[in-house]
Amino acid sequence: MAVTVGDVMREVRNCFPFAARSGAWEISGGVLSPDDLLLLEGDWVLIRGSRHSDGIRRVGEHGVIEGVRDERFEGEVTLLRPPDAFLSLCAEIADWDARNGRDPVTAERFGSYSRRRAVTRGGLPCDWTDVFRARLIPYRKMFGKETF
């Protein structure tokens, strides 16, 4: 499974909240109403309290939120404002993970070919959280009160 922007936000315990609204919501055809947050293409939202659509989602063309199902719910919708540099880092992480993934092999040799992967102190293969730890520090919240 590919690393998402939401995965990286959870890792740093920071979803970059900007504005939140609680109340009754409806998702129909992927569009959220009422749209008092004025969602635009490319925006990010955090949905809480729905049965099928909770989580961090991106707003696509015509205000259609990616990966949601039609439903009515009482909950909270938060408009997120992640910095462009953070989103670029997320894309880099997703690319690294797609190339390196969760390969459990730390070393292999076939004739003259050999390969060795970086490992943690515990001897496990490094994953994206290990490789990008230092670059994620500026975005990390020490204590995340939000659950997303």
VMD Tcl script that builds the backbone (N, CA, C; Angstrom):
set m [mol new atoms 444]
animate dup $m
set s [atomselect $m all]
$s set {name element resname resid chain x y z} {
  {N N MET 1 A 0.839 -1.177 0.000}
  {CA C MET 1 A 0.000 0.000 0.000}
  {C C MET 1 A 0.885 1.242 0.000}
  {N N ALA 2 A 0.545 2.198 -0.815}
  {CA C ALA 2 A 1.357 3.406 -0.981}
  {C C ALA 2 A 1.245 4.321 0.244}
  {N N VAL 3 A 2.327 5.014 0.521}
  {CA C VAL 3 A 2.341 5.999 1.607}
  {C C VAL 3 A 1.566 7.219 1.126}
  {N N THR 4 A 0.620 7.689 1.956}
  {CA C THR 4 A -0.207 8.836 1.607}
  {C C THR 4 A 0.205 10.070 2.420}
  {N N VAL 5 A -0.295 11.206 2.016}
  {CA C VAL 5 A -0.073 12.436 2.770}
  {C C VAL 5 A -0.615 12.260 4.186}
  {N N GLY 6 A -1.752 11.588 4.308}
  {CA C GLY 6 A -2.326 11.316 5.628}
  {C C GLY 6 A -1.410 10.470 6.497}
  {N N ASP 7 A -0.739 9.491 5.904}
  {CA C ASP 7 A 0.213 8.662 6.649}
  {C C ASP 7 A 1.338 9.520 7.219}
  {N N VAL 8 A 1.860 10.430 6.399}
  {CA C VAL 8 A 2.960 11.283 6.840}
  {C C VAL 8 A 2.463 12.250 7.917}
  {N N MET 9 A 1.254 12.782 7.747}
  {CA C MET 9 A 0.689 13.670 8.768}
  {C C MET 9 A 0.526 12.944 10.102}
  {N N ARG 10 A 0.080 11.701 10.045}
  {CA C ARG 10 A -0.045 10.921 11.284}
  {C C ARG 10 A 1.315 10.694 11.928}
  {N N GLU 11 A 2.325 10.443 11.120}
  {CA C GLU 11 A 3.670 10.210 11.644}
  {C C GLU 11 A 4.205 11.435 12.381}
  {N N VAL 12 A 3.939 12.626 11.854}
  {CA C VAL 12 A 4.442 13.845 12.496}
  {C C VAL 12 A 3.423 14.437 13.483}
  {N N ARG 13 A 2.292 13.765 13.631}
  {CA C ARG 13 A 1.217 14.214 14.539}
  {C C ARG 13 A 0.807 15.654 14.249}
  {N N ASN 14 A 0.715 15.988 12.966}
  {CA C ASN 14 A 0.379 17.347 12.569}
  {C C ASN 14 A -0.372 17.287 11.243}
  {N N CYS 15 A -1.619 17.739 11.273}
  {CA C CYS 15 A -2.380 17.761 10.018}
  {C C CYS 15 A -2.543 19.189 9.506}
  {N N PHE 16 A -1.896 20.164 10.160}
  {CA C PHE 16 A -1.905 21.558 9.743}
  {C C PHE 16 A -3.322 22.131 9.676}
  {N N PRO 17 A -4.073 22.034 10.792}
  {CA C PRO 17 A -5.459 22.530 10.792}
  {C C PRO 17 A -5.514 24.037 10.573}
  {N N PHE 18 A -6.511 24.461 9.811}
  {CA C PHE 18 A -6.686 25.877 9.513}
  {C C PHE 18 A -8.026 26.384 10.032}
  {N N ALA 19 A -9.101 25.703 9.664}
  {CA C ALA 19 A -10.446 26.100 10.111}
  {C C ALA 19 A -11.281 24.845 10.265}
  {N N ALA 20 A -12.062 24.790 11.335}
  {CA C ALA 20 A -12.900 23.612 11.594}
  {C C ALA 20 A -14.347 24.037 11.801}
  {N N ARG 21 A -15.254 23.188 11.338}
  {CA C ARG 21 A -16.679 23.416 11.534}
  {C C ARG 21 A -17.319 22.110 11.978}
  {N N SER 22 A -18.157 22.201 12.999}
  {CA C SER 22 A -18.911 21.040 13.475}
  {C C SER 22 A -20.372 21.219 13.091}
  {N N GLY 23 A -21.054 20.098 12.915}
  {CA C GLY 23 A -22.480 20.176 12.613}
  {C C GLY 23 A -22.942 19.018 11.757}
  {N N ALA 24 A -24.054 19.246 11.083}
  {CA C ALA 24 A -24.635 18.242 10.190}
  {C C ALA 24 A -24.053 18.438 8.795}
  {N N TRP 25 A -23.635 17.329 8.187}
  {CA C TRP 25 A -22.995 17.358 6.876}
  {C C TRP 25 A -23.652 16.330 5.961}
  {N N GLU 26 A -23.555 16.580 4.686}
  {CA C GLU 26 A -23.994 15.607 3.687}
  {C C GLU 26 A -22.941 15.533 2.591}
  {N N ILE 27 A -22.634 14.313 2.190}
  {CA C ILE 27 A -21.761 14.095 1.048}
  {C C ILE 27 A -22.623 13.467 -0.032}
  {N N SER 28 A -22.685 14.115 -1.172}
  {CA C SER 28 A -23.482 13.614 -2.291}
  {C C SER 28 A -22.653 13.772 -3.558}
  {N N GLY 29 A -22.400 12.670 -4.213}
  {CA C GLY 29 A -21.565 12.708 -5.417}
  {C C GLY 29 A -20.152 13.178 -5.125}
  {N N GLY 30 A -19.713 12.978 -3.876}
  {CA C GLY 30 A -18.376 13.381 -3.475}
  {C C GLY 30 A -18.267 14.829 -3.041}
  {N N VAL 31 A -19.365 15.580 -3.133}
  {CA C VAL 31 A -19.359 16.994 -2.769}
  {C C VAL 31 A -19.955 17.148 -1.374}
  {N N LEU 32 A -19.261 17.909 -0.553}
  {CA C LEU 32 A -19.657 18.144 0.832}
  {C C LEU 32 A -20.558 19.368 0.909}
  {N N SER 33 A -21.651 19.229 1.662}
  {CA C SER 33 A -22.498 20.394 1.888}
  {C C SER 33 A -22.988 20.383 3.333}
  {N N PRO 34 A -23.194 21.516 3.948}
  {CA C PRO 34 A -22.972 22.831 3.354}
  {C C PRO 34 A -21.471 23.089 3.211}
  {N N ASP 35 A -21.110 23.861 2.210}
  {CA C ASP 35 A -19.702 24.143 1.952}
  {C C ASP 35 A -19.329 25.505 2.522}
  {N N ASP 36 A -19.501 25.655 3.822}
  {CA C ASP 36 A -19.152 26.943 4.430}
  {C C ASP 36 A -17.645 27.093 4.620}
  {N N LEU 37 A -16.881 26.045 4.347}
  {CA C LEU 37 A -15.419 26.147 4.393}
  {C C LEU 37 A -14.847 26.601 3.047}
  {N N LEU 38 A -15.722 26.710 2.037}
  {CA C LEU 38 A -15.324 27.150 0.696}
  {C C LEU 38 A -14.176 26.317 0.146}
  {N N LEU 39 A -14.407 25.027 0.031}
  {CA C LEU 39 A -13.378 24.105 -0.439}
  {C C LEU 39 A -13.082 24.306 -1.918}
  {N N LEU 40 A -11.794 24.331 -2.224}
  {CA C LEU 40 A -11.338 24.500 -3.596}
  {C C LEU 40 A -10.511 23.298 -4.023}
  {N N GLU 41 A -10.392 23.111 -5.323}
  {CA C GLU 41 A -9.569 22.026 -5.858}
  {C C GLU 41 A -8.159 22.132 -5.296}
  {N N GLY 42 A -7.640 21.001 -4.799}
  {CA C GLY 42 A -6.296 20.962 -4.235}
  {C C GLY 42 A -6.265 21.126 -2.726}
  {N N ASP 43 A -7.386 21.554 -2.124}
  {CA C ASP 43 A -7.444 21.673 -0.663}
  {C C ASP 43 A -7.408 20.293 -0.018}
  {N N TRP 44 A -7.035 20.283 1.251}
  {CA C TRP 44 A -7.035 19.064 2.056}
  {C C TRP 44 A -8.017 19.244 3.198}
  {N N VAL 45 A -8.775 18.194 3.535}
  {CA C VAL 45 A -9.730 18.240 4.634}
  {C C VAL 45 A -9.568 17.017 5.522}
  {N N LEU 46 A -9.925 17.194 6.774}
  {CA C LEU 46 A -9.989 16.093 7.728}
  {C C LEU 46 A -11.451 15.940 8.110}
  {N N ILE 47 A -12.011 14.774 7.854}
  {CA C ILE 47 A -13.410 14.486 8.164}
  {C C ILE 47 A -13.443 13.573 9.378}
  {N N ARG 48 A -14.255 13.955 10.351}
  {CA C ARG 48 A -14.440 13.136 11.559}
  {C C ARG 48 A -15.920 12.993 11.857}
  {N N GLY 49 A -16.305 11.809 12.276}
  {CA C GLY 49 A -17.687 11.577 12.684}
  {C C GLY 49 A -18.551 10.918 11.635}
  {N N SER 50 A -18.022 10.679 10.440}
  {CA C SER 50 A -18.811 10.010 9.407}
  {C C SER 50 A -18.665 8.497 9.563}
  {N N ARG 51 A -19.537 7.786 8.954}
  {CA C ARG 51 A -19.473 6.330 9.021}
  {C C ARG 51 A -18.479 5.764 8.014}
  {N N HIS 52 A -18.410 6.388 6.838}
  {CA C HIS 52 A -17.615 5.811 5.755}
  {C C HIS 52 A -16.473 6.687 5.250}
  {N N SER 53 A -16.422 7.939 5.633}
  {CA C SER 53 A -15.503 8.869 4.978}
  {C C SER 53 A -14.505 9.542 5.909}
  {N N ASP 54 A -14.372 9.059 7.145}
  {CA C ASP 54 A -13.417 9.664 8.072}
  {C C ASP 54 A -12.005 9.614 7.508}
  {N N GLY 55 A -11.238 10.644 7.807}
  {CA C GLY 55 A -9.842 10.648 7.415}
  {C C GLY 55 A -9.444 11.906 6.691}
  {N N ILE 56 A -8.206 11.914 6.250}
  {CA C ILE 56 A -7.642 13.050 5.533}
  {C C ILE 56 A -7.876 12.807 4.044}
  {N N ARG 57 A -8.500 13.783 3.411}
  {CA C ARG 57 A -8.890 13.648 2.004}
  {C C ARG 57 A -8.474 14.882 1.213}
  {N N ARG 58 A -8.321 14.709 -0.066}
  {CA C ARG 58 A -7.984 15.823 -0.955}
  {C C ARG 58 A -9.212 16.193 -1.770}
  {N N VAL 59 A -9.374 17.482 -2.007}
  {CA C VAL 59 A -10.485 17.980 -2.810}
  {C C VAL 59 A -10.025 18.038 -4.263}
  {N N GLY 60 A -10.799 17.400 -5.117}
  {CA C GLY 60 A -10.474 17.359 -6.537}
  {C C GLY 60 A -11.279 18.371 -7.335}
  {N N GLU 61 A -11.379 18.104 -8.626}
  {CA C GLU 61 A -12.124 18.984 -9.534}
  {C C GLU 61 A -13.560 19.148 -9.089}
  {N N HIS 62 A -14.080 20.338 -9.272}
  {CA C HIS 62 A -15.476 20.667 -8.977}
  {C C HIS 62 A -15.855 20.410 -7.518}
  {N N GLY 63 A -14.876 20.446 -6.633}
  {CA C GLY 63 A -15.156 20.274 -5.208}
  {C C GLY 63 A -15.435 18.847 -4.782}
  {N N VAL 64 A -15.142 17.878 -5.650}
  {CA C VAL 64 A -15.371 16.468 -5.323}
  {C C VAL 64 A -14.229 15.975 -4.435}
  {N N ILE 65 A -14.574 15.471 -3.269}
  {CA C ILE 65 A -13.576 14.987 -2.316}
  {C C ILE 65 A -13.241 13.544 -2.663}
  {N N GLU 66 A -11.955 13.268 -2.799}
  {CA C GLU 66 A -11.495 11.943 -3.216}
  {C C GLU 66 A -11.719 10.902 -2.128}
  {N N GLY 67 A -12.241 9.750 -2.515}
  {CA C GLY 67 A -12.345 8.601 -1.630}
  {C C GLY 67 A -13.464 8.632 -0.607}
  {N N VAL 68 A -14.496 9.464 -0.822}
  {CA C VAL 68 A -15.607 9.498 0.124}
  {C C VAL 68 A -16.823 8.787 -0.453}
  {N N ARG 69 A -17.743 8.436 0.433}
  {CA C ARG 69 A -19.004 7.807 0.016}
  {C C ARG 69 A -20.156 8.721 0.391}
  {N N ASP 70 A -21.219 8.638 -0.368}
  {CA C ASP 70 A -22.401 9.444 -0.070}
  {C C ASP 70 A -22.964 9.054 1.288}
  {N N GLU 71 A -23.232 10.072 2.108}
  {CA C GLU 71 A -23.810 9.831 3.428}
  {C C GLU 71 A -24.158 11.159 4.088}
  {N N ARG 72 A -24.949 11.072 5.137}
  {CA C ARG 72 A -25.226 12.207 6.018}
  {C C ARG 72 A -24.658 11.860 7.376}
  {N N PHE 73 A -24.064 12.865 8.040}
  {CA C PHE 73 A -23.474 12.590 9.351}
  {C C PHE 73 A -23.379 13.859 10.179}
  {N N GLU 74 A -23.268 13.668 11.469}
  {CA C GLU 74 A -22.974 14.742 12.419}
  {C C GLU 74 A -21.498 14.595 12.750}
  {N N GLY 75 A -20.739 15.632 12.544}
  {CA C GLY 75 A -19.315 15.528 12.814}
  {C C GLY 75 A -18.600 16.831 12.598}
  {N N GLU 76 A -17.319 16.705 12.319}
  {CA C GLU 76 A -16.475 17.880 12.145}
  {C C GLU 76 A -15.686 17.744 10.852}
  {N N VAL 77 A -15.582 18.851 10.143}
  {CA C VAL 77 A -14.756 18.924 8.944}
  {C C VAL 77 A -13.752 20.044 9.174}
  {N N THR 78 A -12.478 19.705 9.007}
  {CA C THR 78 A -11.404 20.676 9.220}
  {C C THR 78 A -10.676 20.912 7.909}
  {N N LEU 79 A -10.567 22.178 7.538}
  {CA C LEU 79 A -9.769 22.552 6.381}
  {C C LEU 79 A -8.308 22.550 6.814}
  {N N LEU 80 A -7.457 21.884 6.050}
  {CA C LEU 80 A -6.041 21.754 6.384}
  {C C LEU 80 A -5.218 22.627 5.434}
  {N N ARG 81 A -4.116 23.150 5.945}
  {CA C ARG 81 A -3.221 23.968 5.132}
  {C C ARG 81 A -1.779 23.476 5.267}
  {N N PRO 82 A -1.478 22.283 4.731}
  {CA C PRO 82 A -0.080 21.830 4.780}
  {C C PRO 82 A 0.789 22.688 3.864}
  {N N PRO 83 A 1.996 23.042 4.308}
  {CA C PRO 83 A 2.885 23.845 3.453}
  {C C PRO 83 A 3.293 23.073 2.195}
  {N N ASP 84 A 3.578 23.813 1.145}
  {CA C ASP 84 A 4.005 23.196 -0.121}
  {C C ASP 84 A 5.252 22.336 0.070}
  {N N ALA 85 A 6.176 22.801 0.912}
  {CA C ALA 85 A 7.406 22.033 1.148}
  {C C ALA 85 A 7.075 20.682 1.787}
  {N N PHE 86 A 6.091 20.653 2.668}
  {CA C PHE 86 A 5.672 19.398 3.293}
  {C C PHE 86 A 5.061 18.463 2.247}
  {N N LEU 87 A 4.210 19.003 1.383}
  {CA C LEU 87 A 3.581 18.177 0.342}
  {C C LEU 87 A 4.630 17.644 -0.635}
  {N N SER 88 A 5.654 18.442 -0.931}
  {CA C SER 88 A 6.749 17.970 -1.795}
  {C C SER 88 A 7.507 16.836 -1.119}
  {N N LEU 89 A 7.731 16.972 0.182}
  {CA C LEU 89 A 8.406 15.911 0.928}
  {C C LEU 89 A 7.553 14.644 0.939}
  {N N CYS 90 A 6.245 14.796 1.069}
  {CA C CYS 90 A 5.341 13.640 1.030}
  {C C CYS 90 A 5.438 12.912 -0.312}
  {N N ALA 91 A 5.525 13.675 -1.393}
  {CA C ALA 91 A 5.667 13.066 -2.726}
  {C C ALA 91 A 6.995 12.324 -2.826}
  {N N GLU 92 A 8.044 12.899 -2.276}
  {CA C GLU 92 A 9.354 12.245 -2.278}
  {C C GLU 92 A 9.324 10.954 -1.458}
  {N N ILE 93 A 8.642 10.993 -0.329}
  {CA C ILE 93 A 8.506 9.812 0.522}
  {C C ILE 93 A 7.734 8.722 -0.209}
  {N N ALA 94 A 6.636 9.092 -0.853}
  {CA C ALA 94 A 5.828 8.109 -1.589}
  {C C ALA 94 A 6.642 7.474 -2.710}
  {N N ASP 95 A 7.449 8.289 -3.406}
  {CA C ASP 95 A 8.300 7.773 -4.474}
  {C C ASP 95 A 9.348 6.807 -3.910}
  {N N TRP 96 A 9.998 7.199 -2.800}
  {CA C TRP 96 A 10.998 6.330 -2.170}
  {C C TRP 96 A 10.364 5.011 -1.745}
  {N N ASP 97 A 9.182 5.104 -1.139}
  {CA C ASP 97 A 8.514 3.894 -0.653}
  {C C ASP 97 A 8.102 2.982 -1.807}
  {N N ALA 98 A 7.676 3.577 -2.927}
  {CA C ALA 98 A 7.295 2.773 -4.094}
  {C C ALA 98 A 8.507 2.011 -4.642}
  {N N ARG 99 A 9.685 2.627 -4.578}
  {CA C ARG 99 A 10.894 1.976 -5.080}
  {C C ARG 99 A 11.479 0.974 -4.094}
  {N N ASN 100 A 11.380 1.262 -2.791}
  {CA C ASN 100 A 12.028 0.427 -1.777}
  {C C ASN 100 A 11.054 -0.419 -0.968}
  {N N GLY 101 A 9.861 0.101 -0.804}
  {CA C GLY 101 A 8.780 -0.630 -0.164}
  {C C GLY 101 A 9.111 -1.310 1.139}
  {N N ARG 102 A 8.474 -2.429 1.305}
  {CA C ARG 102 A 8.607 -3.168 2.550}
  {C C ARG 102 A 9.326 -4.490 2.319}
  {N N ASP 103 A 10.393 -4.398 1.574}
  {CA C ASP 103 A 11.202 -5.570 1.262}
  {C C ASP 103 A 11.904 -6.027 2.537}
  {N N PRO 104 A 11.610 -7.232 3.036}
  {CA C PRO 104 A 12.216 -7.689 4.286}
  {C C PRO 104 A 13.670 -8.139 4.140}
  {N N VAL 105 A 14.156 -8.231 2.898}
  {CA C VAL 105 A 15.519 -8.698 2.666}
  {C C VAL 105 A 16.496 -7.559 2.959}
  {N N THR 106 A 17.483 -7.821 3.800}
  {CA C THR 106 A 18.472 -6.787 4.118}
  {C C THR 106 A 19.741 -6.944 3.297}
  {N N ALA 107 A 20.005 -8.136 2.792}
  {CA C ALA 107 A 21.194 -8.354 1.959}
  {C C ALA 107 A 20.957 -9.566 1.068}
  {N N GLU 108 A 21.505 -9.501 -0.132}
  {CA C GLU 108 A 21.410 -10.642 -1.052}
  {C C GLU 108 A 22.614 -10.641 -1.976}
  {N N ARG 109 A 22.941 -11.833 -2.474}
  {CA C ARG 109 A 24.082 -11.964 -3.363}
  {C C ARG 109 A 23.760 -13.060 -4.384}
  {N N PHE 110 A 24.010 -12.740 -5.654}
  {CA C PHE 110 A 23.846 -13.691 -6.748}
  {C C PHE 110 A 25.080 -13.574 -7.631}
  {N N GLY 111 A 26.001 -14.487 -7.511}
  {CA C GLY 111 A 27.230 -14.424 -8.295}
  {C C GLY 111 A 28.004 -13.154 -7.982}
  {N N SER 112 A 28.229 -12.323 -9.005}
  {CA C SER 112 A 28.978 -11.086 -8.782}
  {C C SER 112 A 28.083 -9.926 -8.327}
  {N N TYR 113 A 26.763 -10.130 -8.338}
  {CA C TYR 113 A 25.822 -9.091 -7.905}
  {C C TYR 113 A 25.586 -9.210 -6.403}
  {N N SER 114 A 25.627 -8.083 -5.720}
  {CA C SER 114 A 25.253 -8.092 -4.304}
  {C C SER 114 A 24.574 -6.769 -3.970}
  {N N ARG 115 A 23.729 -6.822 -2.955}
  {CA C ARG 115 A 22.982 -5.644 -2.536}
  {C C ARG 115 A 22.807 -5.708 -1.038}
  {N N ARG 116 A 22.933 -4.567 -0.396}
  {CA C ARG 116 A 22.727 -4.486 1.047}
  {C C ARG 116 A 21.866 -3.250 1.326}
  {N N ARG 117 A 20.827 -3.436 2.118}
  {CA C ARG 117 A 19.957 -2.328 2.503}
  {C C ARG 117 A 20.356 -1.798 3.865}
  {N N ALA 118 A 20.072 -0.537 4.075}
  {CA C ALA 118 A 20.299 0.054 5.395}
  {C C ALA 118 A 19.361 -0.611 6.402}
  {N N VAL 119 A 19.858 -0.773 7.600}
  {CA C VAL 119 A 19.054 -1.397 8.652}
  {C C VAL 119 A 19.048 -0.500 9.891}
  {N N THR 120 A 18.026 -0.692 10.719}
  {CA C THR 120 A 17.937 0.033 11.980}
  {C C THR 120 A 18.887 -0.598 12.983}
  {N N ARG 121 A 19.002 0.018 14.143}
  {CA C ARG 121 A 19.855 -0.551 15.197}
  {C C ARG 121 A 19.397 -1.940 15.604}
  {N N GLY 122 A 18.117 -2.201 15.427}
  {CA C GLY 122 A 17.582 -3.516 15.757}
  {C C GLY 122 A 17.776 -4.544 14.652}
  {N N GLY 123 A 18.400 -4.147 13.540}
  {CA C GLY 123 A 18.671 -5.076 12.451}
  {C C GLY 123 A 17.540 -5.211 11.449}
  {N N LEU 124 A 16.481 -4.419 11.593}
  {CA C LEU 124 A 15.363 -4.468 10.650}
  {C C LEU 124 A 15.622 -3.514 9.489}
  {N N PRO 125 A 15.067 -3.815 8.302}
  {CA C PRO 125 A 15.260 -2.904 7.170}
  {C C PRO 125 A 14.666 -1.526 7.482}
  {N N CYS 126 A 15.336 -0.474 7.050}
  {CA C CYS 126 A 14.823 0.879 7.241}
  {C C CYS 126 A 13.583 1.083 6.373}
  {N N ASP 127 A 12.600 1.762 6.929}
  {CA C ASP 127 A 11.444 2.147 6.130}
  {C C ASP 127 A 11.458 3.663 5.985}
  {N N TRP 128 A 10.412 4.214 5.379}
  {CA C TRP 128 A 10.403 5.647 5.104}
  {C C TRP 128 A 10.479 6.477 6.374}
  {N N THR 129 A 9.942 5.994 7.482}
  {CA C THR 129 A 9.996 6.772 8.728}
  {C C THR 129 A 11.428 6.896 9.229}
  {N N ASP 130 A 12.243 5.890 8.983}
  {CA C ASP 130 A 13.659 5.944 9.375}
  {C C ASP 130 A 14.455 6.846 8.425}
  {N N VAL 131 A 14.237 6.665 7.140}
  {CA C VAL 131 A 15.020 7.367 6.126}
  {C C VAL 131 A 14.754 8.876 6.148}
  {N N PHE 132 A 13.501 9.264 6.384}
  {CA C PHE 132 A 13.124 10.675 6.308}
  {C C PHE 132 A 12.942 11.327 7.682}
  {N N ARG 133 A 13.329 10.639 8.734}
  {CA C ARG 133 A 13.124 11.147 10.106}
  {C C ARG 133 A 13.648 12.574 10.297}
  {N N ALA 134 A 14.877 12.839 9.915}
  {CA C ALA 134 A 15.477 14.158 10.136}
  {C C ALA 134 A 14.743 15.251 9.359}
  {N N ARG 135 A 14.294 14.939 8.172}
  {CA C ARG 135 A 13.609 15.950 7.360}
  {C C ARG 135 A 12.176 16.189 7.805}
  {N N LEU 136 A 11.614 15.265 8.575}
  {CA C LEU 136 A 10.251 15.426 9.088}
  {C C LEU 136 A 10.208 16.207 10.405}
  {N N ILE 137 A 11.341 16.315 11.074}
  {CA C ILE 137 A 11.385 16.964 12.394}
  {C C ILE 137 A 10.775 18.371 12.393}
  {N N PRO 138 A 11.050 19.223 11.416}
  {CA C PRO 138 A 10.473 20.568 11.472}
  {C C PRO 138 A 8.938 20.594 11.469}
  {N N TYR 139 A 8.302 19.538 10.989}
  {CA C TYR 139 A 6.846 19.494 10.902}
  {C C TYR 139 A 6.211 18.756 12.081}
  {N N ARG 140 A 7.016 18.111 12.887}
  {CA C ARG 140 A 6.508 17.259 13.964}
  {C C ARG 140 A 5.958 18.085 15.116}
  {N N LYS 141 A 4.778 17.679 15.594}
  {CA C LYS 141 A 4.225 18.234 16.827}
  {C C LYS 141 A 4.626 17.287 17.942}
  {N N MET 142 A 5.088 17.846 19.026}
  {CA C MET 142 A 5.533 17.012 20.141}
  {C C MET 142 A 4.360 16.235 20.744}
  {N N PHE 143 A 3.262 16.922 20.948}
  {CA C PHE 143 A 2.091 16.284 21.539}
  {C C PHE 143 A 0.915 16.554 20.638}
  {N N GLY 144 A 0.471 15.531 19.948}
  {CA C GLY 144 A -0.685 15.704 19.058}
  {C C GLY 144 A -1.964 15.344 19.773}
  {N N LYS 145 A -2.839 16.346 19.992}
  {CA C LYS 145 A -4.102 16.071 20.654}
  {C C LYS 145 A -5.140 15.552 19.664}
  {N N GLU 146 A -4.863 15.758 18.385}
  {CA C GLU 146 A -5.810 15.332 17.368}
  {C C GLU 146 A -5.656 13.850 17.057}
  {N N THR 147 A -6.753 13.209 16.817}
  {CA C THR 147 A -6.713 11.825 16.345}
  {C C THR 147 A -7.234 11.834 14.932}
  {N N PHE 148 A -6.402 11.422 14.023}
  {CA C PHE 148 A -6.815 11.414 12.618}
  {C C PHE 148 A -6.215 10.253 11.891}
}
mol reanalyze $m
mol bondsrecalc $m
mol representation Tube
mol addrep $m
